[in-house]
Amino acid sequence: MIQDIKTDIADCCFVFRGYNVTNLGRTPELLAHRAYGPTVRRLLEEASEVASEETRTTIDLVARVKDRTETSLDSFADAVALILASEIAQIELLREFHGIRYGDAKLSAGYSLGEIAANICSGIMPFADAMRIPVALAPDCAELGRDTCMGIVFSRTGELPAAEVEKLCVEITLEQKGTIAVSAYLSPNTILVLGQGETIKRFRALCRERFDRFVHFRKNPHRWPPLHTPIVKQRSITDRASTRLQTAGGTLATPKPPIASLVTGSIGYNEYNSRNILTDWTDHPQQVWATVCDTLSLGVKAVVHVGPEPNLFPATYKRLADNVTNQMEGASATSLGRRLVSGIVHRPWLSALLPSQAALLRAPTITHIILEDWLLETAPTQ
């Protein structure tokens, strides 16, 4: 098991989190820390200046963090700047105070906004240049989000029919009462969809008719910016991002460490294609499961979760690890009845995958490090 990031950096994968309904995490503590504080403040101030310029409003992230004022959909531009600044600050603190070079890691990845952070930290684009684009587009994303809800499609038994889920989204969209589309493939048995107006309610109703009784649907209570779906095209967000990205950064660079892209579902960044990938980032669904498989198949021993209060990737890895553990316990049981209950009835989707994707068996052995917690636990004496 990995105990020290510095010693075992070559076996680590850094995963950056994306937008959530809460985005402060432990950043107030990092800002208040005597040693860490100046670095965190500098990046928050830089992000505030860029965000204020792009939105033509006054954004003060230092004040927000000091006051522990959470962001909301109404302050989505603040949230974008805060998340990116917090993530870049955490990587900078690793280098400055612990001598840990992020570029020496085996791999990196990022969910939603996290992929932009991974591009920044891996040397593809400067912080300010990269941050300007999602901040500039944030007000329109937030406006679309006022009428957008999230639904979670999941099965406790079999693998979801992804093509049928996509087909149902297109069918409902053709009714011309709003767009609904897949936003993320979390695992073979879990898919996120985002929909406008009553489309989520319509999906729920048709879901019961079209799929078997083991397929379930749950509506998230919050409103969400509809990134990673075609909904953003209603404000020309994809084209506007592409135009800005054409000249962002101004140099060619290969990411170090390599980036497992949730846009493409592969480790495919090179010295010139990042701008095309990030254009697709705006309206393509997130391939979470592909990235999880990449980390396991490449022999990663630890996943370092970057950002304020990371949640999605830690939860995804934990569910997989628990499922694998239970599956193997069921498979080794001497009782045929127990094998049937544990191995076939509860997790047939996993049972089908394990022979061809044996790397999934490594999930329970992976060490997970929440970077903001680690930084505070190993901080220089105040």
N, C-alpha and C positions, 0 to 999 in steps of 0.2 A: 504494500500500500504506500502511496506517495504521502509523505509527511511535510515535505518542504518544496515549495514551488521552484526556488532557485536551483536546488540540486537536481530536480527532475524536470526542468523546463522543456527538455526535448521530447518528453512523453505527454505534454499537456496540450489540450485544445482550449482556446479561449472562446467563449460564446457570449455575445453581447445581446442584451435584452431589448425589447421594443416598447412601444407605447402601451400604457395600461391606465386604469382609472386612478391609480395612485403612482406617483413618480418621484417622491422625495427620498424614500428609503432612509439610509443613514448618512446622506449627504450633509445634513445639518451638523452631525457629529464630526465629520471629516473637515468641514469648514471651520468649526470651532476649535479644532485641535491645534496646539501651538506650533507643531512642526509641519503638519500637513496643510494647515489653513491657508497660507499664502499661495501655494500652488493651486488649490481648489478655487480660491477667490480670483486669481488671475484668469483662469479658464472660464469661470462664470461671468466675469466682467467682459471678456472678449466675446463670449456668446451673446451677452446682453446687447453689446454694441452692434453686432451684426444683425441680430434679430430686430432691434429697433430700427435700423436702416431699412431692412427689407419690408417691414410691416408699416413703417411710418407711424409708429406708436412708441411709447416709452415702456421698455421691458427691463426690469431690474431683478435679475435672478438672485443676486446676493441678498437683497431684501426679502425676496420670496423664501429663500432657503432659511435665512435667519429667523423669519417669522413662522416658519413651518406651515406656509400656506400652500395647500395642494393645488394642482392645476385641475382644469376641467375642460370640457369640450369648448367652452367659451374662450379659454386661454390655451388653445391647442398649439399655437406658435410658441408660447412660453414652454409648453411641455416638450416640444421637439428640441428646442435649444437646451433645456435643462437636462434631458436624457443624454444628448450627445456630449455636452460639456462634462457631465458627471462621469460618463464612461471614459472619455479621453483623460480626465483627471486621475481616475483610478489607475490607468495604465502608466501615466506619467509618475504617479507616486511609487509604483513598483520600481521604476528605473531610478528615480531620484533618491529614494531612501532605502531601497533593498537591493539595488544593483541587479535587478532582474530585467533582462532584455526581452521584451515581448516578441521581437523578431526571431528569437531562438526557439520558439514553440513549434510543435509539430503541425498545428492546424489552427484555423480560426473560423468562426461562423457568426452570423447575427440574424436574429428574428426581426423582420420589419426594419425599423430604424437602426437596429443593431447591425445590419449589413453595411449601412453607410459608415457607422463607427468602425467596423472592421476594415473598410477601405481606407479610412483616415489613418488608423493605427498601423496598417500594413504598408503605408507609404504610397498609396495610389493618388491621393489628393490631399492638399492642405486642409486643415480643420475649417477655416473660415470659408474657403471656396465650396467645400462639400456641404457645409451646414446651410449656406445661403439658399440652396435650391429647395429643400423640404420646408424651410421656414417661410419662404416666399409663397409656396403653394398651400401652406397650412390653413389660411383663412377660408379658401374655397373648399378644402377637404373638410373643415369643421362645419361649414354651411351645409354641405351634402350630408354630413353626419347627423344633422338634426332630424333627418327623416330616415335614418338607417339603423337597423337593429341586427344583432348577431343571433344566429341559431347554431346549435351544436348537434350534429347528426352522429349517432354512435350506436354500436352494437356490443352487447356484453358477451356475445358468442362468436358469430362468424365475421369474416371480412366484409366490409361494406362494398356494395356494387358502385364503385366510384363513377363509372360511366353513366349509370342510371341516375345518380344524384345530379351530375352535370346536366343530363338531358332534361330532368325535371325543372332545373333552374331556367333553362332556355325556354321550356314550354310555358312556365309562369311569366317570364319576361315578355313573351309574345302576346300575352293578354293585355299589354300596354297599360298596366297599372303600376309600373315601377320595375326596376331591374333587380334581380337577385342572382348571385353567383357565388361559386366557391372562393373562399379567401385563404384557406390553409388546409393542407393535408397533414394532420398531426400524427396519424398512425394508420395502419390498414383498417382499423375499426373506429376511427374518429375523424370527422371532417367539420371544418367551420364554414358557415355560409353567412354572407351579409346581404341584406335585402332592404329595399325602400318600401315605405308605406305599409300596406297590408300583405306584402309578398311573403313575409315570414309566416304569418298566420295561414296563408294559402298553402305554403310548403308543408306546414304541420298537418293540415287536413289531408293533402294528397299523399303525404308520406305514409299515413296509416292505410291508405288504399293500395299503394303501389308496392310497398315493401312488406316483408314478413314481420311477424309479431316481435321478432328479436331486434328489430331496428327501432331506435328511440330518437326522440327529438326534444331538445330543451332550449327555450328562449332565454338569452342573457338579458338581464333587466336594464342594462346601460345602452346608451347611444354611442356609435362608433364611427370614426372617420373611415370611409369605405376604400381605403388603400388596398392594393392587391386584388382589385376587382374592376371590371369594365365600367362601373359606376363613375369612376373618376374621369372618364372620357367626356362626361356631360359638361365639364368645365375645361376641357382641352388640357387637362393636367399632364397627360402623357406627352403630348406634343410640346408643351411649354417646358417640361423637364428636359426633354431631348434637346431643345434649342439651347438651354442653359448649359447642359452637360457637354455639348460639343467643344467648348473652350474652357471648361472648368479644370483648374490645375495647370494646364498648359505643358505637361511633360508626359513621357511614357515611362511606366514603371511596372515591374512584376511584383505582386504582393509577397511580402515576407512577414509572417508565414503565409503559406497558401490559404486561400479562402474557399471553404465549402459553401457554395452559393445556394441560398434557399429559393432563388429565382429560377435557376436552371436545374437544381437538384444534382449538381455535380461539382467537382473541383476543377473549374475550367477557366478561371481568370488568367489572362496573360498580360503582356505589356501594353496591349492596345484595345482590348475589348470591354474594359470596365464601363465605359460610358454607354455602350449598347445594353449591357446587362442592367445597369442602373435605370435606364429608360424603361426596360421591361419590368423592373422592380415596381413601378407605379401601379401596373394593372394586371400583373401575373400572380397567381396564387402562390403561397409560400409552401415550399417542399420540406416540411420539418422532418418527416420520416426518413427521407433520403439522407439528410445530414446526420441524423442519429446513426444510421447504418454506416455512413462514411467514418464516423469517429470510432466505431467499434471494429470495423474491418481493417482500419489502418493501425490498430494496436495502441490507440490512445489509452493511457492509464489514469489520467485525471482530467476532469472538465472544470475549468475555472469560469464561473459565471460572473460576468462583468455588468455593472450598472446598479442603479438603485432598486433594491428589493426584487431581484430576479425571481420569476415565478414559472413561466411557461415551460422552459426547457428543464429546469429541475424537476417539475412535476411529471413531464413526459418520460424522462429517464427513470424516475422512481416507479412509475406505473409499469414500465417495461421490465425493470429489475425484479419487481414483486411478481409479475406474471411469469417470468422465466423461472424464478425460484420455486413458485408454486407448481409450475408445469413439470419441473424436474423432480420435485418431491412426488408428484402424482405418478410420473413415469417409473419411479423406482419402487413404488409401493408393491407389496406382494399381493395385495387384494385386487382382483380384477374389477370389482365394483368401484374401488377407489380410483383405479386408473381411468375408468370410464367417466367418473364424475369430475375428477380433477383435470384429466388430460384431453378428453374429447368434448364433453358437454360445455365446459366453461371457456376454453380457449382454443377452439379449433383453428382460428386464424393464425395463432402462434404455432400450433402443432404443424400446420402446413408449411410454415416458413422455415422452421428450424433445420430441416435437412439441407436446404439449399443456402441458408444464411446462418451457418453455424456461429458466425461472429456474434450473433445476438446473445449467445450463451455467456459472453463476457460482461453483459450489462450489470450483473450483481457485483462484479469485482471492481468497477470503476469508482474512483474517489471523486467526490464532488466538493468544490471549494467555492463558497460565496465570497467574492473578492472583497467587498466592502467590510464584511465581518473579519476576514483574515487581516486586512490592513489595520483595523482598529485593535485586533488582538495582538498584533506584532508591532505596534506603533512605537516609535522612539519615545523615550520617557519624556513626559511633559515638563 
